[in-house]
Amino acid sequence: MLVTYPEAAHWPIDPDRLDLVEEFRRQPRGPHGDELQKLLHRLRWAGDPDQPGRYVLIVTQPGKEWMLGRLPRQRGRPIELMRNHVFTSIAEAEWEVFKLRWEAITGRTLPPHLSEKLA
């Protein structure tokens, strides 16, 4: 269940907490533990001020296909569509967004065993 934690928008992310990454990777659609929910809230809302905008998924075919996009920093501008990043699995799409957000906020690339595609 998604719970809103106002303080989670500033929750400090420990880039060594790969256990939370592994928890998300196992079950990208949930259910998620308390700490992972806080991490996801931070990844979804905080963003990296040095990046052009937050990564998002855009539904191109409901229930069948999703495309990676990036929100603009300035409201009202068009979403940047990444047409070479199209997914037919919502779990795979959400895993890709998680990895990109993690790397943008922590400044660290995930280890090879965690950065590969879902099986």
N, CA, C and O atoms as a MOPAC input file, in Angstrom:
PM7 MOZYME 1SCF
protein

 N      0.84400 1    -1.18200 1     0.00000 1
 C      0.00000 1     0.00000 1     0.00000 1
 C      0.88300 1     1.23600 1     0.00000 1
 O      1.83500 1     1.31900 1     0.77600 1
 N      0.58000 1     2.18200 1    -0.85000 1
 C      1.34400 1     3.41500 1    -0.92100 1
 C      0.93500 1     4.30400 1     0.23300 1
 O     -0.24100 1     4.61600 1     0.41500 1
 N      1.92200 1     4.70300 1     1.00400 1
 C      1.69100 1     5.59100 1     2.12900 1
 C      2.49000 1     6.84900 1     1.86000 1
 O      3.64700 1     6.77100 1     1.44600 1
 N      1.89000 1     8.01200 1     2.09100 1
 C      2.58700 1     9.26400 1     1.87100 1
 C      3.34000 1     9.64700 1     3.13400 1
 O      2.75700 1     9.75300 1     4.21300 1
 N      4.62100 1     9.84900 1     2.98900 1
 C      5.48100 1    10.29300 1     4.07600 1
 C      6.02500 1    11.66400 1     3.69000 1
 O      6.98200 1    11.73600 1     2.91900 1
 N      5.44900 1    12.75800 1     4.20000 1
 C      5.97400 1    14.07100 1     3.82200 1
 C      7.47100 1    14.20400 1     4.09800 1
 O      8.19500 1    14.81500 1     3.31200 1
 N      7.93200 1    13.63600 1     5.20100 1
 C      9.35200 1    13.73800 1     5.53400 1
 C     10.21900 1    12.86100 1     4.63200 1
 O     11.43500 1    13.04800 1     4.57600 1
 N      9.61300 1    11.91600 1     3.93400 1
 C     10.38900 1    11.01000 1     3.07500 1
 C     10.95300 1    11.73100 1     1.85100 1
 O     11.90200 1    11.24100 1     1.23900 1
 N     10.39600 1    12.86800 1     1.48900 1
 C     10.93000 1    13.61900 1     0.35000 1
 C     12.34700 1    14.09100 1     0.63100 1
 O     13.08300 1    14.43600 1    -0.29300 1
 N     12.73100 1    14.10800 1     1.89600 1
 C     14.08100 1    14.51600 1     2.28200 1
 C     14.81900 1    13.38600 1     2.98800 1
 O     15.86700 1    13.60000 1     3.59800 1
 N     14.26300 1    12.18800 1     2.90000 1
 C     14.86300 1    11.02900 1     3.55300 1
 C     16.25000 1    10.80000 1     2.97400 1
 O     16.39700 1    10.71800 1     1.75500 1
 N     17.27300 1    10.69600 1     3.82100 1
 C     18.62500 1    10.49100 1     3.28800 1
 C     18.78700 1     9.09600 1     2.70600 1
 O     18.46800 1     8.09900 1     3.35400 1
 N     19.27800 1     9.03600 1     1.50000 1
 C     19.49300 1     7.74900 1     0.84100 1
 C     20.91700 1     7.29800 1     1.10800 1
 O     21.87800 1     8.01100 1     0.81700 1
 N     21.03600 1     6.11300 1     1.66300 1
 C     22.34500 1     5.50900 1     1.87900 1
 C     22.63900 1     4.65100 1     0.66000 1
 O     22.01000 1     3.60700 1     0.48500 1
 N     23.59300 1     5.06500 1    -0.20200 1
 C     23.85800 1     4.31500 1    -1.42900 1
 C     24.41000 1     2.91100 1    -1.18500 1
 O     24.52000 1     2.11600 1    -2.11800 1
 N     24.75600 1     2.60700 1     0.06300 1
 C     25.22400 1     1.25800 1     0.39500 1
 C     24.07500 1     0.31600 1     0.75600 1
 O     24.30200 1    -0.87500 1     0.97000 1
 N     22.85000 1     0.83100 1     0.82600 1
 C     21.69200 1    -0.00200 1     1.17500 1
 C     21.18100 1    -0.75100 1    -0.04600 1
 O     20.05200 1    -0.54500 1    -0.49200 1
 N     22.02200 1    -1.61100 1    -0.57300 1
 C     21.64600 1    -2.39200 1    -1.74500 1
 C     20.57900 1    -3.42100 1    -1.42100 1
 O     19.96400 1    -3.97800 1    -2.33100 1
 N     20.34600 1    -3.68600 1    -0.13500 1
 C     19.25500 1    -4.58100 1     0.24700 1
 C     17.91300 1    -4.00100 1    -0.18600 1
 O     17.00500 1    -4.74500 1    -0.55900 1
 N     17.78300 1    -2.66800 1    -0.13900 1
 C     16.54000 1    -2.02900 1    -0.58500 1
 C     16.40500 1    -2.12700 1    -2.10400 1
 O     15.30300 1    -2.30700 1    -2.62200 1
 N     17.51300 1    -2.01000 1    -2.80700 1
 C     17.50900 1    -2.16800 1    -4.26700 1
 C     17.07000 1    -3.58800 1    -4.61200 1
 O     16.23700 1    -3.79500 1    -5.49400 1
 N     17.63800 1    -4.55800 1    -3.90800 1
 C     17.29000 1    -5.96400 1    -4.16200 1
 C     15.82900 1    -6.24100 1    -3.83800 1
 O     15.17400 1    -7.01100 1    -4.54100 1
 N     15.31000 1    -5.62000 1    -2.77900 1
 C     13.89100 1    -5.79900 1    -2.43200 1
 C     13.00600 1    -5.27900 1    -3.56200 1
 O     12.03700 1    -5.93500 1    -3.94400 1
 N     13.33200 1    -4.11200 1    -4.09300 1
 C     12.53700 1    -3.56500 1    -5.18900 1
 C     12.65900 1    -4.44700 1    -6.42900 1
 O     11.67300 1    -4.70300 1    -7.12100 1
 N     13.87600 1    -4.90700 1    -6.69900 1
 C     14.10300 1    -5.73000 1    -7.89500 1
 C     13.28100 1    -7.01700 1    -7.84600 1
 O     12.75200 1    -7.46200 1    -8.86400 1
 N     13.17800 1    -7.61400 1    -6.64800 1
 C     12.39000 1    -8.84600 1    -6.49000 1
 C     10.90300 1    -8.60000 1    -6.71300 1
 O     10.21200 1    -9.41900 1    -7.31900 1
 N     10.41700 1    -7.46400 1    -6.21900 1
 C      8.98200 1    -7.16900 1    -6.32700 1
 C      8.76800 1    -5.69700 1    -6.67100 1
 O      8.40100 1    -4.90500 1    -5.80200 1
 N      8.99200 1    -5.32600 1    -7.93000 1
 C      8.84600 1    -3.91400 1    -8.30000 1
 C      7.42800 1    -3.37700 1    -8.10500 1
 O      7.24300 1    -2.16900 1    -7.95100 1
 N      6.44100 1    -4.24400 1    -8.11000 1
 C      5.05000 1    -3.79700 1    -7.94000 1
 C      4.58800 1    -3.88900 1    -6.49100 1
 O      3.43800 1    -3.57100 1    -6.18900 1
 N      5.48600 1    -4.32800 1    -5.57400 1
 C      5.13100 1    -4.38300 1    -4.15700 1
 C      4.63000 1    -5.74400 1    -3.76000 1
 O      4.57100 1    -6.64300 1    -4.59900 1
 N      4.26800 1    -5.92800 1    -2.51100 1
 C      4.29200 1    -4.92000 1    -1.44600 1
 C      5.72400 1    -4.59200 1    -1.02900 1
 O      6.63900 1    -5.40200 1    -1.18000 1
 N      5.89100 1    -3.36100 1    -0.49300 1
 C      7.20000 1    -2.88900 1    -0.09000 1
 C      7.23200 1    -2.60600 1     1.40300 1
 O      6.24200 1    -2.17600 1     1.99500 1
 N      8.39300 1    -2.85900 1     1.99700 1
 C      8.60600 1    -2.54900 1     3.40000 1
 C      8.66400 1    -1.04600 1     3.62300 1
 O      8.72100 1    -0.26900 1     2.67000 1
 N      8.64800 1    -0.64000 1     4.89500 1
 C      8.61800 1     0.76900 1     5.28400 1
 C      9.80500 1     1.55400 1     4.71400 1
 O      9.61400 1     2.63100 1     4.14900 1
 N     11.01300 1     1.03300 1     4.85500 1
 C     12.18600 1     1.76800 1     4.36900 1
 C     12.20800 1     1.86900 1     2.85200 1
 O     12.60900 1     2.89600 1     2.30500 1
 N     11.78400 1     0.82300 1     2.17500 1
 C     11.73200 1     0.88200 1     0.71500 1
 C     10.67200 1     1.87500 1     0.26500 1
 O     10.87800 1     2.57600 1    -0.72500 1
 N      9.55000 1     1.95400 1     0.95800 1
 C      8.53300 1     2.94700 1     0.59800 1
 C      9.09500 1     4.35800 1     0.72300 1
 O      8.82700 1     5.20900 1    -0.12500 1
 N      9.86900 1     4.61000 1     1.77300 1
 C     10.48000 1     5.93600 1     1.94000 1
 C     11.48600 1     6.21400 1     0.82200 1
 O     11.54000 1     7.31800 1     0.28000 1
 N     12.27600 1     5.20100 1     0.48900 1
 C     13.24100 1     5.35200 1    -0.59800 1
 C     12.52500 1     5.65900 1    -1.91600 1
 O     12.93400 1     6.55500 1    -2.65500 1
 N     11.45600 1     4.91300 1    -2.20800 1
 C     10.72000 1     5.13400 1    -3.45800 1
 C     10.10500 1     6.53000 1    -3.49200 1
 O     10.10400 1     7.19000 1    -4.53000 1
 N      9.58400 1     6.97200 1    -2.35200 1
 C      9.01100 1     8.32200 1    -2.28800 1
 C     10.09200 1     9.35200 1    -2.62500 1
 O      9.85200 1    10.28300 1    -3.39300 1
 N     11.25600 1     9.18100 1    -2.05700 1
 C     12.35900 1    10.10600 1    -2.31600 1
 C     12.77000 1    10.05900 1    -3.78000 1
 O     12.96700 1    11.10300 1    -4.40200 1
 N     12.90200 1     8.86300 1    -4.33400 1
 C     13.29700 1     8.74100 1    -5.74100 1
 C     12.25800 1     9.34300 1    -6.67300 1
 O     12.60000 1     9.94700 1    -7.69000 1
 N     10.99600 1     9.17900 1    -6.32400 1
 C      9.92100 1     9.65900 1    -7.20200 1
 C      9.75000 1    11.16600 1    -7.15600 1
 O      9.41200 1    11.77200 1    -8.17300 1
 N      9.97400 1    11.78800 1    -6.00800 1
 C      9.63100 1    13.19600 1    -5.86300 1
 C     10.79700 1    14.13600 1    -5.74700 1
 O     10.67900 1    15.30000 1    -6.13100 1
 N     11.92700 1    13.68100 1    -5.23000 1
 C     13.03000 1    14.60800 1    -4.99700 1
 C     13.75100 1    14.97700 1    -6.28400 1
 O     13.97700 1    16.15600 1    -6.55700 1
 N     14.10600 1    13.98900 1    -7.06300 1
 C     14.83700 1    14.27500 1    -8.29100 1
 C     16.22800 1    14.81600 1    -8.00400 1
 O     16.57100 1    15.09100 1    -6.85400 1
 N     17.00200 1    14.96100 1    -9.02100 1
 C     18.34700 1    15.50600 1    -8.90700 1
 C     18.31600 1    16.89500 1    -9.52000 1
 O     18.02000 1    17.03900 1   -10.70600 1
 N     18.62200 1    17.93400 1    -8.72100 1
 C     18.54100 1    19.29700 1    -9.25700 1
 C     19.48500 1    19.57200 1   -10.42100 1
 O     19.28100 1    20.52600 1   -11.17200 1
 N     20.51800 1    18.74200 1   -10.57800 1
 C     21.46100 1    18.93600 1   -11.67300 1
 C     21.03500 1    18.22600 1   -12.96000 1
 O     21.66700 1    18.40700 1   -14.00000 1
 N     19.97400 1    17.42300 1   -12.89900 1
 C     19.48800 1    16.68600 1   -14.07100 1
 C     18.36700 1    17.47700 1   -14.74700 1
 O     17.71600 1    18.30100 1   -14.10500 1
 N     18.13900 1    17.22800 1   -16.04600 1
 C     17.08000 1    17.94000 1   -16.76500 1
 C     15.68200 1    17.73000 1   -16.17300 1
 O     14.85900 1    18.64300 1   -16.23000 1
 N     15.39300 1    16.56500 1   -15.61500 1
 C     14.07400 1    16.29700 1   -15.04800 1
 C     13.98300 1    14.84900 1   -14.62800 1
 O     14.87200 1    14.04300 1   -14.90100 1
 N     12.88200 1    14.53300 1   -13.95500 1
 C     12.70100 1    13.16900 1   -13.44200 1
 C     12.29400 1    12.21200 1   -14.55200 1
 O     11.58900 1    12.58200 1   -15.49100 1
 N     12.75600 1    10.97300 1   -14.42000 1
 C     12.35800 1     9.91900 1   -15.35700 1
 C     10.95400 1     9.44800 1   -15.01300 1
 O     10.58800 1     9.33500 1   -13.84300 1
 N     10.17600 1     9.17600 1   -16.05300 1
 C      8.80000 1     8.70100 1   -15.89000 1
 C      8.52100 1     7.64000 1   -16.95500 1
 O      9.26800 1     7.48400 1   -17.92100 1
 N      7.43600 1     6.92700 1   -16.74700 1
 C      6.95700 1     5.98000 1   -17.75200 1
 C      5.71200 1     6.55100 1   -18.40100 1
 O      4.84200 1     7.10800 1   -17.73100 1
 N      5.64100 1     6.40600 1   -19.69900 1
 C      4.49800 1     6.88100 1   -20.46500 1
 C      3.82400 1     5.66700 1   -21.09100 1
 O      4.47200 1     4.86600 1   -21.76500 1
 N      2.54500 1     5.53900 1   -20.86900 1
 C      1.79500 1     4.42600 1   -21.44500 1
 C      1.57400 1     4.72300 1   -22.92200 1
 O      0.99400 1     5.74800 1   -23.28000 1
 N      2.04000 1     3.81700 1   -23.77300 1
 C      1.82700 1     3.98300 1   -25.21200 1
 C      0.70900 1     3.06700 1   -25.70400 1
 O      0.01000 1     3.38500 1   -26.66700 1
 N      0.54600 1     1.91500 1   -25.02500 1
 C     -0.55900 1     0.99500 1   -25.28300 1
 C     -0.99200 1     0.46600 1   -23.91700 1
 O     -0.26000 1    -0.31000 1   -23.30300 1
 N     -2.16200 1     0.86700 1   -23.43100 1
 C     -2.57900 1     0.48500 1   -22.08400 1
 C     -2.43100 1    -1.01500 1   -21.81100 1
 O     -2.96600 1    -1.86000 1   -22.52900 1
 N     -1.67900 1    -1.31100 1   -20.73700 1
 C     -1.47700 1    -2.68500 1   -20.31800 1
 C     -0.51100 1    -3.49000 1   -21.17700 1
 O     -0.28300 1    -4.66900 1   -20.90800 1
 N      0.06800 1    -2.86100 1   -22.22100 1
 C      0.91300 1    -3.60500 1   -23.15600 1
 C      2.28300 1    -2.98400 1   -23.40100 1
 O      3.26500 1    -3.70400 1   -23.58000 1
 N      2.35700 1    -1.65800 1   -23.41000 1
 C      3.61500 1    -1.03600 1   -23.80400 1
 C      3.80500 1     0.29500 1   -23.08000 1
 O      2.86800 1     1.07400 1   -22.90800 1
 N      5.07100 1     0.53300 1   -22.65500 1
 C      5.43500 1     1.73600 1   -21.93200 1
 C      6.72100 1     2.28700 1   -22.53400 1
 O      7.56500 1     1.53400 1   -23.02100 1
 N      6.86100 1     3.60900 1   -22.49400 1
 C      8.05300 1     4.26200 1   -23.01600 1
 C      8.66400 1     5.11900 1   -21.91000 1
 O      7.95200 1     5.71500 1   -21.10100 1
 N      9.97800 1     5.16800 1   -21.89100 1
 C     10.68800 1     6.00100 1   -20.93500 1
 C     10.58700 1     7.44800 1   -21.38300 1
 O     10.66600 1     7.75200 1   -22.57300 1
 N     10.41200 1     8.32700 1   -20.42100 1
 C     10.37100 1     9.75600 1   -20.70500 1
 C     11.03700 1    10.51600 1   -19.57800 1
 O     11.38100 1     9.94800 1   -18.54200 1
 N     11.21300 1    11.80300 1   -19.79400 1
 C     11.78000 1    12.64900 1   -18.75700 1
 C     10.95000 1    13.92400 1   -18.67200 1
 O     10.72400 1    14.60700 1   -19.67100 1
 N     10.50300 1    14.22600 1   -17.46500 1
 C      9.72000 1    15.43600 1   -17.25900 1
 C     10.60700 1    16.66300 1   -17.40400 1
 O     11.78200 1    16.62500 1   -17.04000 1
 N     10.05700 1    17.74500 1   -17.92900 1
 C     10.84400 1    18.96900 1   -18.02300 1
 C     10.94600 1    19.63400 1   -16.64500 1
 O     10.07800 1    19.42900 1   -15.79700 1
 N     11.96700 1    20.40200 1   -16.42300 1
 C     12.09800 1    21.14000 1   -15.16100 1
 C     11.03400 1    22.23000 1   -15.08200 1
 O     10.51700 1    22.52800 1   -14.00600 1
 N     10.71400 1    22.81600 1   -16.22400 1
 C      9.73300 1    23.89800 1   -16.24200 1
 C      8.37000 1    23.34900 1   -16.64600 1
 O      8.21600 1    22.75100 1   -17.71200 1
 N      7.39400 1    23.55900 1   -15.78700 1
 C      6.04300 1    23.09000 1   -16.04600 1
 C      5.50400 1    23.69400 1   -17.34000 1
 O      5.72200 1    24.86800 1   -17.63900 1
 N      4.79000 1    22.85500 1   -18.10300 1
 C      4.19200 1    23.31300 1   -19.34500 1
 C      5.03000 1    22.98700 1   -20.58000 1
 O      4.53300 1    23.05200 1   -21.70400 1
 N      6.27400 1    22.64500 1   -20.37800 1
 C      7.12500 1    22.24800 1   -21.50000 1
 C      6.84800 1    20.79100 1   -21.83500 1
 O      6.32700 1    20.06300 1   -20.99100 1
 N      7.18000 1    20.34200 1   -23.04100 1
 C      6.89100 1    18.94800 1   -23.42100 1
 C      7.78000 1    17.94100 1   -22.68800 1
 O      8.91700 1    18.23400 1   -22.31900 1
 N      7.22500 1    16.75600 1   -22.49300 1
 C      7.97600 1    15.65000 1   -21.91400 1
 C      8.94700 1    15.14100 1   -22.97900 1
 O      8.58100 1    14.98300 1   -24.14400 1
 N     10.18200 1    14.88800 1   -22.56700 1
 C     11.16800 1    14.31700 1   -23.48300 1
 C     10.87700 1    12.82500 1   -23.61200 1
 O     10.95800 1    12.09100 1   -22.62700 1
 N     10.54100 1    12.37300 1   -24.81200 1
 C     10.25700 1    10.96600 1   -25.05900 1
 C     11.52600 1    10.25400 1   -25.49500 1
 O     12.24700 1    10.73100 1   -26.37200 1
 N     11.79100 1     9.12400 1   -24.88500 1
 C     12.96900 1     8.32900 1   -25.23500 1
 C     12.48500 1     7.11800 1   -26.02400 1
 O     12.32500 1     6.02300 1   -25.48500 1
 N     12.26200 1     7.34000 1   -27.29100 1
 C     11.62800 1     6.34700 1   -28.15600 1
 C     12.44600 1     5.06900 1   -28.32500 1
 O     11.91800 1     4.05900 1   -28.79100 1
 N     13.71200 1     5.09600 1   -27.95900 1
 C     14.52900 1     3.88500 1   -28.05000 1
 C     14.48400 1     3.07400 1   -26.74600 1
 O     15.19800 1     2.08000 1   -26.61000 1
 N     13.64800 1     3.49500 1   -25.79400 1
 C     13.45800 1     2.76700 1   -24.53300 1
 C     11.97300 1     2.42400 1   -24.39100 1
 O     11.23100 1     3.12100 1   -23.69900 1
 N     11.55200 1     1.35300 1   -25.04900 1
 C     10.16600 1     0.89900 1   -25.03000 1
 C     10.13100 1    -0.46100 1   -24.34300 1
 O     10.99700 1    -1.30500 1   -24.57500 1
 N      9.12800 1    -0.66800 1   -23.49900 1
 C      9.01900 1    -1.89100 1   -22.70300 1
 C      7.66300 1    -2.54900 1   -22.92200 1
 O      6.65100 1    -1.87200 1   -23.10500 1
 N      7.65900 1    -3.87100 1   -22.90100 1
 C      6.40300 1    -4.62400 1   -22.98400 1
 C      6.09100 1    -5.29800 1   -21.65500 1
 O      5.11300 1    -6.03900 1   -21.55300 1
 N      6.90400 1    -5.05100 1   -20.64600 1
 C      6.68700 1    -5.55800 1   -19.28700 1
 C      6.72700 1    -4.37100 1   -18.33200 1
 O      7.71500 1    -3.63700 1   -18.29800 1
 N      5.66200 1    -4.17700 1   -17.55600 1
 C      5.64200 1    -3.05800 1   -16.60100 1
 C      6.70800 1    -3.24500 1   -15.53500 1
 O      7.28800 1    -2.26400 1   -15.06900 1
 N      6.98000 1    -4.49000 1   -15.13800 1
 C      8.02200 1    -4.73800 1   -14.13400 1
 C      9.39100 1    -4.32100 1   -14.67400 1
 O     10.17000 1    -3.68400 1   -13.96500 1
 N      9.68300 1    -4.67500 1   -15.91200 1
 C     10.95500 1    -4.29700 1   -16.52500 1
 C     11.04700 1    -2.77700 1   -16.67600 1
 O     12.10800 1    -2.19600 1   -16.44700 1
 N      9.95200 1    -2.13700 1   -17.05600 1
 C      9.93000 1    -0.68700 1   -17.21500 1
 C     10.18100 1     0.00700 1   -15.87700 1
 O     10.96900 1     0.95000 1   -15.80400 1
 N      9.51600 1    -0.45600 1   -14.82400 1
 C      9.68800 1     0.16300 1   -13.51600 1
 C     11.08700 1    -0.09100 1   -12.95800 1
 O     11.63500 1     0.76100 1   -12.26000 1
 N     11.66600 1    -1.24400 1   -13.25500 1
 C     13.02400 1    -1.52900 1   -12.81600 1
 C     14.00700 1    -0.56700 1   -13.49100 1
 O     14.93400 1    -0.06800 1   -12.85200 1
 N     13.79900 1    -0.31300 1   -14.77700 1
 C     14.68400 1     0.60600 1   -15.50400 1
 C     14.58800 1     2.01600 1   -14.92300 1
 O     15.61200 1     2.67500 1   -14.74200 1
 N     13.39300 1     2.48300 1   -14.63300 1
 C     13.21900 1     3.81600 1   -14.05600 1
 C     13.86200 1     3.87400 1   -12.67700 1
 O     14.52100 1     4.85800 1   -12.34200 1
 N     13.67700 1     2.83500 1   -11.87900 1
 C     14.29300 1     2.78500 1   -10.55300 1
 C     15.80600 1     2.95100 1   -10.66900 1
 O     16.39700 1     3.76100 1    -9.95500 1
 N     16.43800 1     2.18800 1   -11.56700 1
 C     17.89200 1     2.24900 1   -11.72500 1
 C     18.34900 1     3.65600 1   -12.13000 1
 O     19.32700 1     4.17300 1   -11.59000 1
 N     17.64600 1     4.26300 1   -13.07000 1
 C     18.02500 1     5.60000 1   -13.52800 1
 C     17.87400 1     6.63300 1   -12.41400 1
 O     18.73800 1     7.49300 1   -12.24300 1
 N     16.78900 1     6.55100 1   -11.66300 1
 C     16.58100 1     7.48400 1   -10.55400 1
 C     17.61800 1     7.26900 1    -9.45700 1
 O     18.14400 1     8.23000 1    -8.89600 1
 N     17.91300 1     5.99200 1    -9.15100 1
 C     18.91100 1     5.67000 1    -8.13200 1
 C     20.26000 1     6.29600 1    -8.50800 1
 O     20.89700 1     6.95500 1    -7.68700 1
 N     20.68100 1     6.08300 1    -9.74500 1
 C     21.97700 1     6.59400 1   -10.18700 1
 C     21.99000 1     8.12600 1   -10.22100 1
 O     23.01000 1     8.74000 1    -9.90600 1
 N     20.87200 1     8.74600 1   -10.59700 1
 C     20.80800 1    10.20700 1   -10.64200 1
 C     20.92000 1    10.81100 1    -9.24900 1
 O     21.58700 1    11.83000 1    -9.07000 1
 N     20.27700 1    10.19700 1    -8.26200 1
 C     20.27300 1    10.77000 1    -6.91700 1
 C     21.50800 1    10.38400 1    -6.11900 1
 O     22.06700 1    11.22200 1    -5.41200 1
 N     21.94600 1     9.13300 1    -6.21800 1
 C     23.09200 1     8.70000 1    -5.41400 1
 C     24.42700 1     8.99400 1    -6.09100 1
 O     25.46000 1     9.08400 1    -5.42900 1
 N     24.39700 1     9.14100 1    -7.41300 1
 C     25.64100 1     9.33200 1    -8.13800 1
 C     26.42900 1     8.03900 1    -8.31000 1
 O     27.58400 1     8.05400 1    -8.73600 1
 N     25.78600 1     6.91600 1    -7.97300 1
 C     26.46400 1     5.61500 1    -8.06700 1
 C     25.73200 1     4.68800 1    -9.03100 1
 O     24.50400 1     4.62400 1    -9.06500 1
 N     26.53200 1     3.98100 1    -9.80700 1
 C     25.99500 1     2.94900 1   -10.68200 1
 C     25.79200 1     1.69400 1    -9.84700 1
 O     26.60400 1     1.38800 1    -8.97300 1
 N     24.72400 1     0.97400 1   -10.11000 1
 C     24.48600 1    -0.27700 1    -9.38900 1
 C     25.49800 1    -1.33100 1    -9.82100 1
 O     25.97100 1    -1.31200 1   -10.95800 1
 N     25.83200 1    -2.25300 1    -8.91300 1
 C     26.75400 1    -3.33000 1    -9.28700 1
 C     26.18200 1    -4.15400 1   -10.43800 1
 O     24.96400 1    -4.19900 1   -10.61400 1
 N     27.03900 1    -4.80700 1   -11.22400 1
 C     26.57700 1    -5.54400 1   -12.39900 1
 C     25.46100 1    -6.56000 1   -12.11000 1
 O     24.54500 1    -6.70900 1   -12.91800 1
 N     25.52600 1    -7.24800 1   -10.98700 1
 C     24.49100 1    -8.25600 1   -10.70300 1
 C     23.12600 1    -7.61800 1   -10.44200 1
 O     22.10600 1    -8.30400 1   -10.50400 1
 N     23.09200 1    -6.31400 1   -10.15100 1
 C     21.81600 1    -5.63700 1    -9.93300 1
 C     21.40000 1    -4.75200 1   -11.12100 1
 O     20.23900 1    -4.35300 1   -11.21900 1
 N     22.32500 1    -4.45400 1   -12.00000 1
 C     21.98500 1    -3.52300 1   -13.07400 1
 C     21.43200 1    -4.20300 1   -14.32700 1
 O     20.96300 1    -3.53200 1   -15.24700 1
 N     21.48800 1    -5.52400 1   -14.35900 1
 C     20.98400 1    -6.21300 1   -15.55200 1
 C     19.45500 1    -6.25000 1   -15.58400 1
 O     18.78800 1    -5.98100 1   -14.58500 1
 N     18.92700 1    -6.58600 1   -16.74400 1
 C     17.47500 1    -6.66700 1   -16.92100 1
 C     16.87500 1    -7.75300 1   -16.05000 1
 O     17.55500 1    -8.69700 1   -15.64700 1
 N     15.59800 1    -7.60500 1   -15.76800 1
 C     14.87900 1    -8.63400 1   -15.02100 1
 C     14.74800 1    -9.87800 1   -15.87800 1
 O     14.68800 1    -9.79400 1   -17.10500 1
 N     14.70200 1   -11.03600 1   -15.22600 1
 C     14.56700 1   -12.30000 1   -15.96700 1
 C     13.14800 1   -12.48700 1   -16.45300 1
 O     12.84300 1   -13.49100 1   -17.09600 1

